[in-house]
Amino acid sequence: MIGIRWMHYMRGGCMRALTIAAMLLSSPALAGELQDVSFEATDAELVFTFTGDGPIAADAAEASLASKGKVLVIAVAGLSVKQRWLKTPDAMLKRTLVKPGKGRIILRTRFKKKIAAGTLEKISFDSKGNTLVARVPKDPSAAPAVVAAPVAAPVVAIAPVAAPPLPGTGTDKPEKPAEPPKEAAPPPAAPAKN
C-alpha cells in the first residue's frame, strides 16, 4: 500500500517539474523593460509614447478592440512592465492600464463611448530608436488613411555566367593532349624446354 502511494506522489511531482520546465523553455526572451509611457491629447488625436531600454520596432505593435468596442488594446511585443494605471486626461477616456502579457506589454484604454468605426484602421505606429509612438485619431473620418508607401524593388544587373559542366559528361575534366600511338611489342618468347 505504501509503495503505490509513493509512486503516485512521485509521478505527480515529476509531472509538475516537467510542466514548469516546459513553461520556462517556451517563454519568449524579452528585449527589454518598458521605462515610460506618456500620453498627450490634441484636438485631432491621442498620442501614446512608449520608451524602452532598447530599440522598439514599429512592427512589434498591434492594436485591437475589446469589450464591445469600448476598450482600445495596444500590444507591444518584446517588452516587460509592472502593472500600473496611467493618467490620461481627456474627455473621451475613462481610464488606462498598462500591464504585462505573454512576451509583451498591453495598454488597455477604456473609452466613455464606443470607439468610432474605422478608428482601428487609422492608428499609426512610428518607431525611432528606443521610442514607439502610437497615434489614435479622435475622428477617423478626418484622419488620413495609414497606407504603407510602395517600395520599388531595386534594379540589379545580372551578368551572364557560364554554367558549370555537368559531372560525368566528360566536359568536367580538362582535356589531355593526344598521345602518340605506341609501337607493337614483340610477342613473348616461348618457354625453353629442358
Stockholm file with secondary structure:
# STOCKHOLM 1.0

chainA/1-194         MIGIRWMHYMRGGCMRALTIAAMLLSSPALAGELQDVSFEATDAELVFTFTGDGPIAADAAEASLASKGKVLVIAVAGLSVKQRWLKTPDAMLKRTLVKPGKGRIILRTRFKKKIAAGTLEKISFDSKGNTLVARVPKDPSAAPAVVAAPVAAPVVAIAPVAAPPLPGTGTDKPEKPAEPPKEAAPPPAAPAKN
#=GR chainA/1-194 SS CHHHHHHHHHHHHHHHHHHHHHHHHHSCCCCEEEEEEEEEECSSEEEEEEEESSCCCGGGEEEEEETTTTEEEEEEETEECCCEEECCCCTTEEEEEEEECSSEEEEEEEESSCCCTTHHHHCEEEEETTEEEEEEESSTTTSCCCCCCCCCCCCCCCCCCCCCCCTTSSTTSCCCCCCCCCCCCCCCCCCCCC
#=GC SS_cons         CHHHHHHHHHHHHHHHHHHHHHHHHHSCCCCEEEEEEEEEECSSEEEEEEEESSCCCGGGEEEEEETTTTEEEEEEETEECCCEEECCCCTTEEEEEEEECSSEEEEEEEESSCCCTTHHHHCEEEEETTEEEEEEESSTTTSCCCCCCCCCCCCCCCCCCCCCCCTTSSTTSCCCCCCCCCCCCCCCCCCCCC
//
